[in-house]
Amino acid sequence: MKWRKLKQQNCKKHAPKKQGLLYAKYTDKIKAFITDMFMIYVPILYIIAYVVLNGKEEFQASSLAQFGGVALYALIYASFITISGQTPGKKAYSMKVVDVKTQKKISFLRALWRFIAFLFTATTLIGLILPFYRKDKRALHDLLSSTVEVEINS
C-alpha cells in the first residue's frame, strides 16, 4: 500500500507542466517559405507570363506584371493567414502565425502588413538574421506586426 501511494506522488511530481508557446524552428520557416513559393507564387507567375502575356520576355519587360504577381501573392498569403493562420507551407510543417499577446489569428490588414514588412526584411537581410539572436525566434517582420510563428500539435 505504501509503495502505491509513493508511486502516485512521484508521478504527480513528474507530470508534464503546461508549457508556453513552442516557437517554430527557423529551418522549418525556410522550408515552409520555399513550399509556399512553389505552390502559390510560381503558378501566379506562370499564369501571368503565359496566359495573360505572350511569354517570359514580355513578362520580364513589364514591371507592372511583376508587381501584379507580387500583389496577387500578397493578397492570397494574407487571406490564408487570416482564415486559418497557415499557408500551405506552414501547414505542411505544422506552424501557425498568431498574435504575440493573445495567441489568436490576426486580421487581414495585419497579415498584409506582415507580408509587406517581410519584403522589406528580405531586402535588407538584417531582419532575417535577427531570429538567431532571439529566444522567441521572431524576425523583424514579426516584431513590426506583433506576430509570432508557433508550432502546433496536429
Chimera marker file (.cmm) of the C-alpha trace (Angstrom):
<marker_set name="trace">
<marker id="1" x="0.000" y="0.000" z="0.000" r="1" g="1" b="0" radius="0.5"/>
<marker id="2" x="2.738" y="2.445" z="0.889" r="1" g="1" b="0" radius="0.5"/>
<marker id="3" x="4.521" y="1.676" z="-2.379" r="1" g="1" b="0" radius="0.5"/>
<marker id="4" x="1.427" y="2.593" z="-4.423" r="1" g="1" b="0" radius="0.5"/>
<marker id="5" x="0.991" y="5.953" z="-2.643" r="1" g="1" b="0" radius="0.5"/>
<marker id="6" x="4.669" y="6.727" z="-3.053" r="1" g="1" b="0" radius="0.5"/>
<marker id="7" x="4.481" y="5.928" z="-6.765" r="1" g="1" b="0" radius="0.5"/>
<marker id="8" x="1.381" y="8.113" z="-7.246" r="1" g="1" b="0" radius="0.5"/>
<marker id="9" x="3.056" y="11.042" z="-5.516" r="1" g="1" b="0" radius="0.5"/>
<marker id="10" x="6.152" y="10.545" z="-7.646" r="1" g="1" b="0" radius="0.5"/>
<marker id="11" x="4.037" y="10.529" z="-10.828" r="1" g="1" b="0" radius="0.5"/>
<marker id="12" x="2.385" y="13.790" z="-9.814" r="1" g="1" b="0" radius="0.5"/>
<marker id="13" x="5.779" y="15.441" z="-9.360" r="1" g="1" b="0" radius="0.5"/>
<marker id="14" x="6.967" y="14.389" z="-12.795" r="1" g="1" b="0" radius="0.5"/>
<marker id="15" x="3.727" y="15.113" z="-14.632" r="1" g="1" b="0" radius="0.5"/>
<marker id="16" x="4.370" y="17.425" z="-17.576" r="1" g="1" b="0" radius="0.5"/>
<marker id="17" x="3.606" y="21.025" z="-16.768" r="1" g="1" b="0" radius="0.5"/>
<marker id="18" x="1.604" y="23.182" z="-19.131" r="1" g="1" b="0" radius="0.5"/>
<marker id="19" x="4.136" y="24.720" z="-21.456" r="1" g="1" b="0" radius="0.5"/>
<marker id="20" x="4.017" y="28.123" z="-23.071" r="1" g="1" b="0" radius="0.5"/>
<marker id="21" x="4.347" y="28.697" z="-26.770" r="1" g="1" b="0" radius="0.5"/>
<marker id="22" x="6.542" y="26.362" z="-28.741" r="1" g="1" b="0" radius="0.5"/>
<marker id="23" x="8.256" y="28.632" z="-31.247" r="1" g="1" b="0" radius="0.5"/>
<marker id="24" x="8.669" y="27.384" z="-34.807" r="1" g="1" b="0" radius="0.5"/>
<marker id="25" x="12.161" y="26.379" z="-35.874" r="1" g="1" b="0" radius="0.5"/>
<marker id="26" x="13.930" y="28.703" z="-38.273" r="1" g="1" b="0" radius="0.5"/>
<marker id="27" x="14.717" y="25.837" z="-40.663" r="1" g="1" b="0" radius="0.5"/>
<marker id="28" x="11.019" y="24.912" z="-40.775" r="1" g="1" b="0" radius="0.5"/>
<marker id="29" x="10.162" y="28.544" z="-41.528" r="1" g="1" b="0" radius="0.5"/>
<marker id="30" x="12.534" y="28.489" z="-44.503" r="1" g="1" b="0" radius="0.5"/>
<marker id="31" x="11.132" y="25.173" z="-45.762" r="1" g="1" b="0" radius="0.5"/>
<marker id="32" x="7.574" y="26.495" z="-45.430" r="1" g="1" b="0" radius="0.5"/>
<marker id="33" x="8.543" y="29.653" z="-47.331" r="1" g="1" b="0" radius="0.5"/>
<marker id="34" x="10.037" y="27.619" z="-50.192" r="1" g="1" b="0" radius="0.5"/>
<marker id="35" x="6.949" y="25.394" z="-50.276" r="1" g="1" b="0" radius="0.5"/>
<marker id="36" x="4.691" y="28.454" z="-50.490" r="1" g="1" b="0" radius="0.5"/>
<marker id="37" x="6.777" y="29.904" z="-53.282" r="1" g="1" b="0" radius="0.5"/>
<marker id="38" x="6.357" y="26.751" z="-55.369" r="1" g="1" b="0" radius="0.5"/>
<marker id="39" x="2.692" y="26.168" z="-54.522" r="1" g="1" b="0" radius="0.5"/>
<marker id="40" x="1.393" y="29.744" z="-54.764" r="1" g="1" b="0" radius="0.5"/>
<marker id="41" x="3.851" y="32.197" z="-56.323" r="1" g="1" b="0" radius="0.5"/>
<marker id="42" x="5.219" y="30.132" z="-59.220" r="1" g="1" b="0" radius="0.5"/>
<marker id="43" x="1.729" y="29.305" z="-60.588" r="1" g="1" b="0" radius="0.5"/>
<marker id="44" x="0.825" y="33.009" z="-60.379" r="1" g="1" b="0" radius="0.5"/>
<marker id="45" x="3.929" y="33.938" z="-62.364" r="1" g="1" b="0" radius="0.5"/>
<marker id="46" x="3.243" y="31.194" z="-64.903" r="1" g="1" b="0" radius="0.5"/>
<marker id="47" x="-0.346" y="32.342" z="-65.445" r="1" g="1" b="0" radius="0.5"/>
<marker id="48" x="0.695" y="35.973" z="-65.810" r="1" g="1" b="0" radius="0.5"/>
<marker id="49" x="3.596" y="35.179" z="-68.166" r="1" g="1" b="0" radius="0.5"/>
<marker id="50" x="1.927" y="32.626" z="-70.432" r="1" g="1" b="0" radius="0.5"/>
<marker id="51" x="-1.825" y="33.184" z="-70.154" r="1" g="1" b="0" radius="0.5"/>
<marker id="52" x="-2.095" y="36.950" z="-69.708" r="1" g="1" b="0" radius="0.5"/>
<marker id="53" x="1.076" y="37.942" z="-71.570" r="1" g="1" b="0" radius="0.5"/>
<marker id="54" x="2.841" y="36.364" z="-74.551" r="1" g="1" b="0" radius="0.5"/>
<marker id="55" x="5.812" y="34.752" z="-72.823" r="1" g="1" b="0" radius="0.5"/>
<marker id="56" x="8.650" y="35.346" z="-70.437" r="1" g="1" b="0" radius="0.5"/>
<marker id="57" x="10.289" y="38.139" z="-72.453" r="1" g="1" b="0" radius="0.5"/>
<marker id="58" x="7.144" y="40.228" z="-72.267" r="1" g="1" b="0" radius="0.5"/>
<marker id="59" x="6.797" y="39.414" z="-68.561" r="1" g="1" b="0" radius="0.5"/>
<marker id="60" x="10.406" y="40.449" z="-67.864" r="1" g="1" b="0" radius="0.5"/>
<marker id="61" x="9.893" y="43.698" z="-69.754" r="1" g="1" b="0" radius="0.5"/>
<marker id="62" x="6.750" y="44.607" z="-67.826" r="1" g="1" b="0" radius="0.5"/>
<marker id="63" x="7.330" y="45.882" z="-64.296" r="1" g="1" b="0" radius="0.5"/>
<marker id="64" x="3.554" y="46.184" z="-63.901" r="1" g="1" b="0" radius="0.5"/>
<marker id="65" x="3.171" y="42.431" z="-64.493" r="1" g="1" b="0" radius="0.5"/>
<marker id="66" x="5.898" y="41.672" z="-61.959" r="1" g="1" b="0" radius="0.5"/>
<marker id="67" x="4.314" y="43.966" z="-59.384" r="1" g="1" b="0" radius="0.5"/>
<marker id="68" x="0.922" y="42.409" z="-60.134" r="1" g="1" b="0" radius="0.5"/>
<marker id="69" x="2.328" y="38.961" z="-59.411" r="1" g="1" b="0" radius="0.5"/>
<marker id="70" x="3.720" y="40.072" z="-56.047" r="1" g="1" b="0" radius="0.5"/>
<marker id="71" x="0.495" y="41.928" z="-55.191" r="1" g="1" b="0" radius="0.5"/>
<marker id="72" x="-1.651" y="38.897" z="-56.023" r="1" g="1" b="0" radius="0.5"/>
<marker id="73" x="0.647" y="36.663" z="-53.961" r="1" g="1" b="0" radius="0.5"/>
<marker id="74" x="0.380" y="39.130" z="-51.056" r="1" g="1" b="0" radius="0.5"/>
<marker id="75" x="-3.427" y="39.029" z="-51.176" r="1" g="1" b="0" radius="0.5"/>
<marker id="76" x="-3.503" y="35.228" z="-51.282" r="1" g="1" b="0" radius="0.5"/>
<marker id="77" x="-0.920" y="34.962" z="-48.498" r="1" g="1" b="0" radius="0.5"/>
<marker id="78" x="-2.806" y="37.402" z="-46.270" r="1" g="1" b="0" radius="0.5"/>
<marker id="79" x="-6.064" y="35.547" z="-46.941" r="1" g="1" b="0" radius="0.5"/>
<marker id="80" x="-4.559" y="32.227" z="-45.885" r="1" g="1" b="0" radius="0.5"/>
<marker id="81" x="-3.084" y="33.750" z="-42.718" r="1" g="1" b="0" radius="0.5"/>
<marker id="82" x="-6.383" y="35.466" z="-41.863" r="1" g="1" b="0" radius="0.5"/>
<marker id="83" x="-8.588" y="32.417" z="-42.422" r="1" g="1" b="0" radius="0.5"/>
<marker id="84" x="-6.546" y="29.679" z="-40.770" r="1" g="1" b="0" radius="0.5"/>
<marker id="85" x="-3.308" y="31.244" z="-39.560" r="1" g="1" b="0" radius="0.5"/>
<marker id="86" x="-1.456" y="28.996" z="-42.009" r="1" g="1" b="0" radius="0.5"/>
<marker id="87" x="-0.340" y="28.939" z="-45.597" r="1" g="1" b="0" radius="0.5"/>
<marker id="88" x="0.049" y="25.545" z="-47.311" r="1" g="1" b="0" radius="0.5"/>
<marker id="89" x="3.761" y="25.567" z="-46.467" r="1" g="1" b="0" radius="0.5"/>
<marker id="90" x="3.156" y="26.424" z="-42.822" r="1" g="1" b="0" radius="0.5"/>
<marker id="91" x="0.519" y="23.707" z="-42.621" r="1" g="1" b="0" radius="0.5"/>
<marker id="92" x="2.959" y="21.162" z="-44.061" r="1" g="1" b="0" radius="0.5"/>
<marker id="93" x="5.437" y="21.972" z="-41.279" r="1" g="1" b="0" radius="0.5"/>
<marker id="94" x="2.807" y="22.328" z="-38.508" r="1" g="1" b="0" radius="0.5"/>
<marker id="95" x="3.243" y="26.038" z="-37.936" r="1" g="1" b="0" radius="0.5"/>
<marker id="96" x="0.801" y="28.858" z="-37.379" r="1" g="1" b="0" radius="0.5"/>
<marker id="97" x="1.037" y="32.654" z="-37.342" r="1" g="1" b="0" radius="0.5"/>
<marker id="98" x="-0.630" y="34.145" z="-34.260" r="1" g="1" b="0" radius="0.5"/>
<marker id="99" x="-0.775" y="37.398" z="-32.340" r="1" g="1" b="0" radius="0.5"/>
<marker id="100" x="2.115" y="37.546" z="-29.894" r="1" g="1" b="0" radius="0.5"/>
<marker id="101" x="-0.055" y="38.590" z="-26.926" r="1" g="1" b="0" radius="0.5"/>
<marker id="102" x="-3.363" y="36.773" z="-27.435" r="1" g="1" b="0" radius="0.5"/>
<marker id="103" x="-2.160" y="33.755" z="-29.486" r="1" g="1" b="0" radius="0.5"/>
<marker id="104" x="-5.189" y="34.208" z="-31.761" r="1" g="1" b="0" radius="0.5"/>
<marker id="105" x="-5.429" y="34.673" z="-35.528" r="1" g="1" b="0" radius="0.5"/>
<marker id="106" x="-4.614" y="38.072" z="-36.971" r="1" g="1" b="0" radius="0.5"/>
<marker id="107" x="-6.676" y="40.344" z="-39.202" r="1" g="1" b="0" radius="0.5"/>
<marker id="108" x="-6.334" y="40.613" z="-42.984" r="1" g="1" b="0" radius="0.5"/>
<marker id="109" x="-4.743" y="44.083" z="-42.840" r="1" g="1" b="0" radius="0.5"/>
<marker id="110" x="-2.247" y="42.935" z="-40.246" r="1" g="1" b="0" radius="0.5"/>
<marker id="111" x="-1.390" y="39.859" z="-42.330" r="1" g="1" b="0" radius="0.5"/>
<marker id="112" x="-0.936" y="42.112" z="-45.355" r="1" g="1" b="0" radius="0.5"/>
<marker id="113" x="1.284" y="44.442" z="-43.299" r="1" g="1" b="0" radius="0.5"/>
<marker id="114" x="3.293" y="41.400" z="-42.156" r="1" g="1" b="0" radius="0.5"/>
<marker id="115" x="3.876" y="40.448" z="-45.812" r="1" g="1" b="0" radius="0.5"/>
<marker id="116" x="4.963" y="43.978" z="-46.750" r="1" g="1" b="0" radius="0.5"/>
<marker id="117" x="7.257" y="44.055" z="-43.728" r="1" g="1" b="0" radius="0.5"/>
<marker id="118" x="8.664" y="40.688" z="-44.849" r="1" g="1" b="0" radius="0.5"/>
<marker id="119" x="9.524" y="42.155" z="-48.264" r="1" g="1" b="0" radius="0.5"/>
<marker id="120" x="11.402" y="44.961" z="-46.515" r="1" g="1" b="0" radius="0.5"/>
<marker id="121" x="13.071" y="42.488" z="-44.163" r="1" g="1" b="0" radius="0.5"/>
<marker id="122" x="14.145" y="40.222" z="-47.005" r="1" g="1" b="0" radius="0.5"/>
<marker id="123" x="15.687" y="43.075" z="-48.989" r="1" g="1" b="0" radius="0.5"/>
<marker id="124" x="17.734" y="44.334" z="-46.056" r="1" g="1" b="0" radius="0.5"/>
<marker id="125" x="18.666" y="40.852" z="-44.750" r="1" g="1" b="0" radius="0.5"/>
<marker id="126" x="19.022" y="42.331" z="-41.243" r="1" g="1" b="0" radius="0.5"/>
<marker id="127" x="15.629" y="41.112" z="-40.154" r="1" g="1" b="0" radius="0.5"/>
<marker id="128" x="16.289" y="37.597" z="-41.410" r="1" g="1" b="0" radius="0.5"/>
<marker id="129" x="19.371" y="37.269" z="-39.206" r="1" g="1" b="0" radius="0.5"/>
<marker id="130" x="17.535" y="38.586" z="-36.137" r="1" g="1" b="0" radius="0.5"/>
<marker id="131" x="15.881" y="35.238" z="-35.169" r="1" g="1" b="0" radius="0.5"/>
<marker id="132" x="19.296" y="33.728" z="-34.485" r="1" g="1" b="0" radius="0.5"/>
<marker id="133" x="19.756" y="36.190" z="-31.607" r="1" g="1" b="0" radius="0.5"/>
<marker id="134" x="16.275" y="35.976" z="-30.057" r="1" g="1" b="0" radius="0.5"/>
<marker id="135" x="14.838" y="33.263" z="-27.823" r="1" g="1" b="0" radius="0.5"/>
<marker id="136" x="11.394" y="33.613" z="-29.393" r="1" g="1" b="0" radius="0.5"/>
<marker id="137" x="12.904" y="33.368" z="-32.918" r="1" g="1" b="0" radius="0.5"/>
<marker id="138" x="10.920" y="36.349" z="-34.184" r="1" g="1" b="0" radius="0.5"/>
<marker id="139" x="12.166" y="38.071" z="-37.314" r="1" g="1" b="0" radius="0.5"/>
<marker id="140" x="11.885" y="41.801" z="-37.960" r="1" g="1" b="0" radius="0.5"/>
<marker id="141" x="8.577" y="41.439" z="-39.817" r="1" g="1" b="0" radius="0.5"/>
<marker id="142" x="7.173" y="39.544" z="-36.807" r="1" g="1" b="0" radius="0.5"/>
<marker id="143" x="8.297" y="42.330" z="-34.480" r="1" g="1" b="0" radius="0.5"/>
<marker id="144" x="6.775" y="45.008" z="-36.713" r="1" g="1" b="0" radius="0.5"/>
<marker id="145" x="3.446" y="43.184" z="-36.950" r="1" g="1" b="0" radius="0.5"/>
<marker id="146" x="3.362" y="41.838" z="-33.357" r="1" g="1" b="0" radius="0.5"/>
<marker id="147" x="3.101" y="38.239" z="-34.511" r="1" g="1" b="0" radius="0.5"/>
<marker id="148" x="4.924" y="35.007" z="-33.835" r="1" g="1" b="0" radius="0.5"/>
<marker id="149" x="5.134" y="31.687" z="-35.674" r="1" g="1" b="0" radius="0.5"/>
<marker id="150" x="4.416" y="28.779" z="-33.354" r="1" g="1" b="0" radius="0.5"/>
<marker id="151" x="4.409" y="25.015" z="-33.739" r="1" g="1" b="0" radius="0.5"/>
<marker id="152" x="1.027" y="23.351" z="-33.459" r="1" g="1" b="0" radius="0.5"/>
<marker id="153" x="0.089" y="19.831" z="-32.453" r="1" g="1" b="0" radius="0.5"/>
<marker id="154" x="-1.934" y="18.283" z="-35.215" r="1" g="1" b="0" radius="0.5"/>
<link id1="1" id2="2" r="1" g="1" b="0" radius="0.2"/>
<link id1="2" id2="3" r="1" g="1" b="0" radius="0.2"/>
<link id1="3" id2="4" r="1" g="1" b="0" radius="0.2"/>
<link id1="4" id2="5" r="1" g="1" b="0" radius="0.2"/>
<link id1="5" id2="6" r="1" g="1" b="0" radius="0.2"/>
<link id1="6" id2="7" r="1" g="1" b="0" radius="0.2"/>
<link id1="7" id2="8" r="1" g="1" b="0" radius="0.2"/>
<link id1="8" id2="9" r="1" g="1" b="0" radius="0.2"/>
<link id1="9" id2="10" r="1" g="1" b="0" radius="0.2"/>
<link id1="10" id2="11" r="1" g="1" b="0" radius="0.2"/>
<link id1="11" id2="12" r="1" g="1" b="0" radius="0.2"/>
<link id1="12" id2="13" r="1" g="1" b="0" radius="0.2"/>
<link id1="13" id2="14" r="1" g="1" b="0" radius="0.2"/>
<link id1="14" id2="15" r="1" g="1" b="0" radius="0.2"/>
<link id1="15" id2="16" r="1" g="1" b="0" radius="0.2"/>
<link id1="16" id2="17" r="1" g="1" b="0" radius="0.2"/>
<link id1="17" id2="18" r="1" g="1" b="0" radius="0.2"/>
<link id1="18" id2="19" r="1" g="1" b="0" radius="0.2"/>
<link id1="19" id2="20" r="1" g="1" b="0" radius="0.2"/>
<link id1="20" id2="21" r="1" g="1" b="0" radius="0.2"/>
<link id1="21" id2="22" r="1" g="1" b="0" radius="0.2"/>
<link id1="22" id2="23" r="1" g="1" b="0" radius="0.2"/>
<link id1="23" id2="24" r="1" g="1" b="0" radius="0.2"/>
<link id1="24" id2="25" r="1" g="1" b="0" radius="0.2"/>
<link id1="25" id2="26" r="1" g="1" b="0" radius="0.2"/>
<link id1="26" id2="27" r="1" g="1" b="0" radius="0.2"/>
<link id1="27" id2="28" r="1" g="1" b="0" radius="0.2"/>
<link id1="28" id2="29" r="1" g="1" b="0" radius="0.2"/>
<link id1="29" id2="30" r="1" g="1" b="0" radius="0.2"/>
<link id1="30" id2="31" r="1" g="1" b="0" radius="0.2"/>
<link id1="31" id2="32" r="1" g="1" b="0" radius="0.2"/>
<link id1="32" id2="33" r="1" g="1" b="0" radius="0.2"/>
<link id1="33" id2="34" r="1" g="1" b="0" radius="0.2"/>
<link id1="34" id2="35" r="1" g="1" b="0" radius="0.2"/>
<link id1="35" id2="36" r="1" g="1" b="0" radius="0.2"/>
<link id1="36" id2="37" r="1" g="1" b="0" radius="0.2"/>
<link id1="37" id2="38" r="1" g="1" b="0" radius="0.2"/>
<link id1="38" id2="39" r="1" g="1" b="0" radius="0.2"/>
<link id1="39" id2="40" r="1" g="1" b="0" radius="0.2"/>
<link id1="40" id2="41" r="1" g="1" b="0" radius="0.2"/>
<link id1="41" id2="42" r="1" g="1" b="0" radius="0.2"/>
<link id1="42" id2="43" r="1" g="1" b="0" radius="0.2"/>
<link id1="43" id2="44" r="1" g="1" b="0" radius="0.2"/>
<link id1="44" id2="45" r="1" g="1" b="0" radius="0.2"/>
<link id1="45" id2="46" r="1" g="1" b="0" radius="0.2"/>
<link id1="46" id2="47" r="1" g="1" b="0" radius="0.2"/>
<link id1="47" id2="48" r="1" g="1" b="0" radius="0.2"/>
<link id1="48" id2="49" r="1" g="1" b="0" radius="0.2"/>
<link id1="49" id2="50" r="1" g="1" b="0" radius="0.2"/>
<link id1="50" id2="51" r="1" g="1" b="0" radius="0.2"/>
<link id1="51" id2="52" r="1" g="1" b="0" radius="0.2"/>
<link id1="52" id2="53" r="1" g="1" b="0" radius="0.2"/>
<link id1="53" id2="54" r="1" g="1" b="0" radius="0.2"/>
<link id1="54" id2="55" r="1" g="1" b="0" radius="0.2"/>
<link id1="55" id2="56" r="1" g="1" b="0" radius="0.2"/>
<link id1="56" id2="57" r="1" g="1" b="0" radius="0.2"/>
<link id1="57" id2="58" r="1" g="1" b="0" radius="0.2"/>
<link id1="58" id2="59" r="1" g="1" b="0" radius="0.2"/>
<link id1="59" id2="60" r="1" g="1" b="0" radius="0.2"/>
<link id1="60" id2="61" r="1" g="1" b="0" radius="0.2"/>
<link id1="61" id2="62" r="1" g="1" b="0" radius="0.2"/>
<link id1="62" id2="63" r="1" g="1" b="0" radius="0.2"/>
<link id1="63" id2="64" r="1" g="1" b="0" radius="0.2"/>
<link id1="64" id2="65" r="1" g="1" b="0" radius="0.2"/>
<link id1="65" id2="66" r="1" g="1" b="0" radius="0.2"/>
<link id1="66" id2="67" r="1" g="1" b="0" radius="0.2"/>
<link id1="67" id2="68" r="1" g="1" b="0" radius="0.2"/>
<link id1="68" id2="69" r="1" g="1" b="0" radius="0.2"/>
<link id1="69" id2="70" r="1" g="1" b="0" radius="0.2"/>
<link id1="70" id2="71" r="1" g="1" b="0" radius="0.2"/>
<link id1="71" id2="72" r="1" g="1" b="0" radius="0.2"/>
<link id1="72" id2="73" r="1" g="1" b="0" radius="0.2"/>
<link id1="73" id2="74" r="1" g="1" b="0" radius="0.2"/>
<link id1="74" id2="75" r="1" g="1" b="0" radius="0.2"/>
<link id1="75" id2="76" r="1" g="1" b="0" radius="0.2"/>
<link id1="76" id2="77" r="1" g="1" b="0" radius="0.2"/>
<link id1="77" id2="78" r="1" g="1" b="0" radius="0.2"/>
<link id1="78" id2="79" r="1" g="1" b="0" radius="0.2"/>
<link id1="79" id2="80" r="1" g="1" b="0" radius="0.2"/>
<link id1="80" id2="81" r="1" g="1" b="0" radius="0.2"/>
<link id1="81" id2="82" r="1" g="1" b="0" radius="0.2"/>
<link id1="82" id2="83" r="1" g="1" b="0" radius="0.2"/>
<link id1="83" id2="84" r="1" g="1" b="0" radius="0.2"/>
<link id1="84" id2="85" r="1" g="1" b="0" radius="0.2"/>
<link id1="85" id2="86" r="1" g="1" b="0" radius="0.2"/>
<link id1="86" id2="87" r="1" g="1" b="0" radius="0.2"/>
<link id1="87" id2="88" r="1" g="1" b="0" radius="0.2"/>
<link id1="88" id2="89" r="1" g="1" b="0" radius="0.2"/>
<link id1="89" id2="90" r="1" g="1" b="0" radius="0.2"/>
<link id1="90" id2="91" r="1" g="1" b="0" radius="0.2"/>
<link id1="91" id2="92" r="1" g="1" b="0" radius="0.2"/>
<link id1="92" id2="93" r="1" g="1" b="0" radius="0.2"/>
<link id1="93" id2="94" r="1" g="1" b="0" radius="0.2"/>
<link id1="94" id2="95" r="1" g="1" b="0" radius="0.2"/>
<link id1="95" id2="96" r="1" g="1" b="0" radius="0.2"/>
<link id1="96" id2="97" r="1" g="1" b="0" radius="0.2"/>
<link id1="97" id2="98" r="1" g="1" b="0" radius="0.2"/>
<link id1="98" id2="99" r="1" g="1" b="0" radius="0.2"/>
<link id1="99" id2="100" r="1" g="1" b="0" radius="0.2"/>
<link id1="100" id2="101" r="1" g="1" b="0" radius="0.2"/>
<link id1="101" id2="102" r="1" g="1" b="0" radius="0.2"/>
<link id1="102" id2="103" r="1" g="1" b="0" radius="0.2"/>
<link id1="103" id2="104" r="1" g="1" b="0" radius="0.2"/>
<link id1="104" id2="105" r="1" g="1" b="0" radius="0.2"/>
<link id1="105" id2="106" r="1" g="1" b="0" radius="0.2"/>
<link id1="106" id2="107" r="1" g="1" b="0" radius="0.2"/>
<link id1="107" id2="108" r="1" g="1" b="0" radius="0.2"/>
<link id1="108" id2="109" r="1" g="1" b="0" radius="0.2"/>
<link id1="109" id2="110" r="1" g="1" b="0" radius="0.2"/>
<link id1="110" id2="111" r="1" g="1" b="0" radius="0.2"/>
<link id1="111" id2="112" r="1" g="1" b="0" radius="0.2"/>
<link id1="112" id2="113" r="1" g="1" b="0" radius="0.2"/>
<link id1="113" id2="114" r="1" g="1" b="0" radius="0.2"/>
<link id1="114" id2="115" r="1" g="1" b="0" radius="0.2"/>
<link id1="115" id2="116" r="1" g="1" b="0" radius="0.2"/>
<link id1="116" id2="117" r="1" g="1" b="0" radius="0.2"/>
<link id1="117" id2="118" r="1" g="1" b="0" radius="0.2"/>
<link id1="118" id2="119" r="1" g="1" b="0" radius="0.2"/>
<link id1="119" id2="120" r="1" g="1" b="0" radius="0.2"/>
<link id1="120" id2="121" r="1" g="1" b="0" radius="0.2"/>
<link id1="121" id2="122" r="1" g="1" b="0" radius="0.2"/>
<link id1="122" id2="123" r="1" g="1" b="0" radius="0.2"/>
<link id1="123" id2="124" r="1" g="1" b="0" radius="0.2"/>
<link id1="124" id2="125" r="1" g="1" b="0" radius="0.2"/>
<link id1="125" id2="126" r="1" g="1" b="0" radius="0.2"/>
<link id1="126" id2="127" r="1" g="1" b="0" radius="0.2"/>
<link id1="127" id2="128" r="1" g="1" b="0" radius="0.2"/>
<link id1="128" id2="129" r="1" g="1" b="0" radius="0.2"/>
<link id1="129" id2="130" r="1" g="1" b="0" radius="0.2"/>
<link id1="130" id2="131" r="1" g="1" b="0" radius="0.2"/>
<link id1="131" id2="132" r="1" g="1" b="0" radius="0.2"/>
<link id1="132" id2="133" r="1" g="1" b="0" radius="0.2"/>
<link id1="133" id2="134" r="1" g="1" b="0" radius="0.2"/>
<link id1="134" id2="135" r="1" g="1" b="0" radius="0.2"/>
<link id1="135" id2="136" r="1" g="1" b="0" radius="0.2"/>
<link id1="136" id2="137" r="1" g="1" b="0" radius="0.2"/>
<link id1="137" id2="138" r="1" g="1" b="0" radius="0.2"/>
<link id1="138" id2="139" r="1" g="1" b="0" radius="0.2"/>
<link id1="139" id2="140" r="1" g="1" b="0" radius="0.2"/>
<link id1="140" id2="141" r="1" g="1" b="0" radius="0.2"/>
<link id1="141" id2="142" r="1" g="1" b="0" radius="0.2"/>
<link id1="142" id2="143" r="1" g="1" b="0" radius="0.2"/>
<link id1="143" id2="144" r="1" g="1" b="0" radius="0.2"/>
<link id1="144" id2="145" r="1" g="1" b="0" radius="0.2"/>
<link id1="145" id2="146" r="1" g="1" b="0" radius="0.2"/>
<link id1="146" id2="147" r="1" g="1" b="0" radius="0.2"/>
<link id1="147" id2="148" r="1" g="1" b="0" radius="0.2"/>
<link id1="148" id2="149" r="1" g="1" b="0" radius="0.2"/>
<link id1="149" id2="150" r="1" g="1" b="0" radius="0.2"/>
<link id1="150" id2="151" r="1" g="1" b="0" radius="0.2"/>
<link id1="151" id2="152" r="1" g="1" b="0" radius="0.2"/>
<link id1="152" id2="153" r="1" g="1" b="0" radius="0.2"/>
<link id1="153" id2="154" r="1" g="1" b="0" radius="0.2"/>
</marker_set>
